Amino acid sequence: MNSRVLAICLVCVALVAAMPLTASAVVLTTYSISFDEESALICLEGDCEFPDTPPIMNLAILERFAGEGQSATPWGAFGNDVSTEPGVTTDIVSSSSPFQNAPSQALLIGWLENLPTDPFSQEGIGHVVIGMNNAAAINIDDVPFASIFPGVLQENLIQGLEELEQGGPVGSAAASTLFDFFNNAATSGNLGPNGTPGSALFTPMDGGNFTMVVFSQAQTIGTGTISVVPVPAGIWLLSSALAMLGAAIRRRAV
């Protein structure tokens, strides 16, 4: 172990040791996603231009904490594309820190490229993927993105996700693009029955669930379940630091 790695480990231990036993718990919310065997991500007709199950890239967790604020967690920044292989479940984890409570509302958003049925001439075209409440997903089935979210461009959301993952601060233009969608179009788009206004956001309650939808033409591709667990702040600090250390070691090894 080199001196830098050892120094980081010692700092982690010192911070945890110095933390009062009464330190507030951090709430960890886990969004567990799995994908359908007969979705738009599977080539069902045998003549598709692109391979099955493209991964979801630059996934971000957008959360609102009642009376406290909101956060954007760039899950993809940890080097994690989300597998869309049927039978594979991916756990997407967020922390309430610096807020004290579990999130009251949430939305997952990422993107992928090259659906199996895309024309070869459109290679590289991005498709936004949103984790939303189940009722909204049913209401918008097979409806174009532009009809559901008028005035919102998929390419702008994709650019925001890419910039957020590259380390843009929460107050950056990238985060502003995503928060604007979270606070406006996603809460009042044409997501209700028969194209009426509605919200895509869901409540991250323990044991709850949500639906994964891919665009441009809204299609359900998977489902998600939710667990909400309070963790002592010291344990969370240590595990977070060690996770970042592990990521740094992996990057160095590549």
C-alpha positions, 0 to 999 in steps of 0.5 A: 500500500503506498503512502497516499492510500495509507494516509486516506485510510488513516483519515477515514478512521480518525474521522469516524473515531472523532464522531460523537456517538449521538451523530445523526443517522444517514438514510440510504435509499436503494433503487433496485432495477431489473429489466423485462425479457420482452421489452424494447431492448430485446430484438424480438424480430430477428432482423435488428440493426443493433445488439440487444440490451444496450446499457443505461449510461450517466444515470442520475438520481434526482431527489427532493427532501421535504422542507430541506432541499433537493439533490442530484446523485450522478450514479454513473460517475462511480463508473457504473453503467446500468445493465439492462440484461434480463435477470440482472438486478442493479442496486442504485444507492443514494444517501440523504446526506446532508439532509436528515430525512429520507427523500419525499419524491424521486426520479431516476434519469439516464440514457442509452443509445441504439435500440435494437429496432433503430434504423442503422442510419440513426446509429448513436441517437440517444434515448432518455430513460426515466424511472417514474411512478407506475400510473404515469408509465401506464398512462403514457404507453407508446406516446412520443416524448415531445407530446408528454414533455412539450418544449423539452429536448432529449438531447439537452437532458442527455448533455446535462447528464453527461456534464453532471457525471463529469463532475459539474457542481450541483449549481452548474448549468448541467444540474440546473437543466436536470433540476428544471426538468425535475421541478417542472416538466416531470411534475406537470407534463402530460402524464395523466389519463388521456394526456392530462397533466400529471407527475412522473415523480414517485415516493421512495417509501420502503417496499415501494416500486416504480417503472423504467420507461425508455423514449422516444416513443414511451415503452416500459422496459423494466421495474424497480423496488425501493428500500429505505434504511437509516445507517449511523453517520460514522459507518456511512462516512467510513464506507463512503470514503473506502468506496471512493478509495476503491474507485481511485485504486481501480482507476489507477489500475486501468 
